[in-house]
Amino acid sequence: MEPIVRSNPCVALVTGGARGIGLAIVRRFLADGYYVAFVARTAKHVEQALDTLRCSKERVYGDGIDVTRQDELAGFIGRIGARWGDVAILVNNAGMSPKRMDPESPWLSQTSLEEWVRVVDVNLSGPFILTRLLAPTMIANGYGRIINVGSLAGRTMPLIAGPHYAASKAGLIGLTRAAARDLAPHGITVNCISPGRILSDLTGPSDATVNRTALNRIPVGRLGTPEEVAHVAAFLASPLAGFITGATIDITGGEFAA
């Protein structure tokens, strides 16, 4: 069977696209010929990322926007439309995972309500807001790809992450399934990628104690890379993945916590 190729360039929007997994996805999408817009929490991080992407400056556009700010996101989507047209691919990658201050005390006792709300807002409400903003246009166009970046912590008993992070990522899987059911009749797929221990700003240096310990749980014997997550995102974003929706794909090196 011949590959399905769309005649016009696709426009992608990636949240948390300035570093780590998000930046790797931006790079991969640019390599695949997409026009790529991305947001990050601070303008400084956006500028740093853009400096590394100058060779693709005509096809990349970034802004410092908090993913919980619906009006600012709507304005950014409008600017993307004016530049390139409708967003066809959404990657909800932005996330936060506060670290435990006292490793000997329970996570719950160290998690304030304010911190809980903030983590859930960024990790779960942000993807809901953007899915809700972009779904009407995707429905009108009869095509769309929505990819949520979850976590192994949302699939199993979390060994490192806090309760707010684990709960928000588990909720993201539920949102993925609900949105997939709603949007499938309109040519829109919604899937979730569930990375395990990936070398990034979020997980820290490879020689950190927590990462060395993680190696004992990973059958392939190493940590993953942001590029390996980006490869899966690229496939799910393509027209070839049209019969995959509502799925959660683990990228964990075989790790499954008890």
Secondary structure, DSSP 8 states (H G I E B T S, - for coil): ------SS--EEEEETTTSHHHHHHHHHHHHTT-EEEEEESSHHHHHHHHHTTGGGGGGEEEEE--TT-HHHHHHHHHHHHHHT----EEEE--------S-TTS-HHHH--HHHHHHHHIIIIIHHHHHHHHHHHHHHHHT-EEEEEE--GGGTS--SSS-HHHHHHHHHHHHHHHHHHHHHGGGTEEEEEEEE-SB-STTT--TTSHHHHHHGGG-TTSS-B-HHHHHHHHHHHHSGGGTT--S-EEEESTT----
